[in-house]
Amino acid sequence: NAGVMQNPRHLVRRRGQEARLRCSPMKGHSHVYWYRQLPEEGLKFMVYLQKENIIDESGMPKERFSAEFPKEGPSILRIQQVVRGDSAAYFCASSAAGTGNQPQHFGDGTRLSIL
Amino acid sequence: DQQVKQNSPSLSVQEGRISILNCDYTNSMFDYFLWYKKYPAEGPTFLISISSIKDKNEDGRFTVFLNKSAKHLSLHIVPSQPGDSAVYFCAASETSGTYKYIFGTGTRLKVLA
């Protein structure tokens, strides 16, 4: 399967714990995006990364949230000291390098539940 | 501020008929538009896109129409099939920007057999 791979599919954390969500882009893709979807809402952009660089993090909360896309390995979205409001589905997408006219392809998401 | 709006939360259509899903946007800087289909517990699947230099793009049973003056796009599915039952999201982006997508809230399509 050469699609976007996200893991884990489901993650349960207690308030105050850390959550780490992983995303491996499609083969040949070097652009990674993270989106969050709350129930009955659309997807909201969080952050856009290229290898080793954060390009746009305008949608990511300034505190507790961070993202990285290292030279080797998957992209990681990290949420520290989770709160109930962090419960959501987190989707990763990737696209090929180049112009903006390349559709983003999505993984199946990580459903984060905070107890 | 909802820059991309899908005002119909749900739509039911008979199998074999046309499904028309609508989307409005407010940001005149958007120049690339997409439709995604989403099944429960899965990620969005890319369906079709259109650049602002066009007013129509067709791919099999799916056609997207763009009316820039009205800031409106629509997705036509002909003929509709039961397997098309899903939530459909429209998305928009500025290709001169960082390519992030702004999504609508989705329309749940139900195709009745």
Boltz contact constraints between the chains, C-beta under 6 A:
constraints:
  - contact:
      token1: [A, 41]
      token2: [B, 105]
      max_distance: 6.0
  - contact:
      token1: [A, 42]
      token2: [B, 89]
      max_distance: 6.0
  - contact:
      token1: [A, 42]
      token2: [B, 103]
      max_distance: 6.0
  - contact:
      token1: [A, 42]
      token2: [B, 104]
      max_distance: 6.0
  - contact:
      token1: [A, 42]
      token2: [B, 105]
      max_distance: 6.0
  - contact:
      token1: [A, 42]
      token2: [B, 106]
      max_distance: 6.0
  - contact:
      token1: [A, 43]
      token2: [B, 103]
      max_distance: 6.0
  - contact:
      token1: [A, 45]
      token2: [B, 100]
      max_distance: 6.0
  - contact:
      token1: [A, 48]
      token2: [B, 98]
      max_distance: 6.0
  - contact:
      token1: [A, 48]
      token2: [B, 100]
      max_distance: 6.0
  - contact:
      token1: [A, 55]
      token2: [B, 98]
      max_distance: 6.0
  - contact:
      token1: [A, 56]
      token2: [B, 98]
      max_distance: 6.0
  - contact:
      token1: [A, 91]
      token2: [B, 43]
      max_distance: 6.0
  - contact:
      token1: [A, 100]
      token2: [B, 32]
      max_distance: 6.0
  - contact:
      token1: [A, 100]
      token2: [B, 95]
      max_distance: 6.0
  - contact:
      token1: [A, 100]
      token2: [B, 99]
      max_distance: 6.0
  - contact:
      token1: [A, 101]
      token2: [B, 32]
      max_distance: 6.0
  - contact:
      token1: [A, 103]
      token2: [B, 34]
      max_distance: 6.0
  - contact:
      token1: [A, 103]
      token2: [B, 46]
      max_distance: 6.0
  - contact:
      token1: [A, 103]
      token2: [B, 49]
      max_distance: 6.0
  - contact:
      token1: [A, 106]
      token2: [B, 43]
      max_distance: 6.0
  - contact:
      token1: [A, 106]
      token2: [B, 44]
      max_distance: 6.0
  - contact:
      token1: [A, 107]
      token2: [B, 43]
      max_distance: 6.0
  - contact:
      token1: [A, 108]
      token2: [B, 42]
      max_distance: 6.0
  - contact:
      token1: [A, 108]
      token2: [B, 43]
      max_distance: 6.0
  - contact:
      token1: [A, 109]
      token2: [B, 43]
      max_distance: 6.0
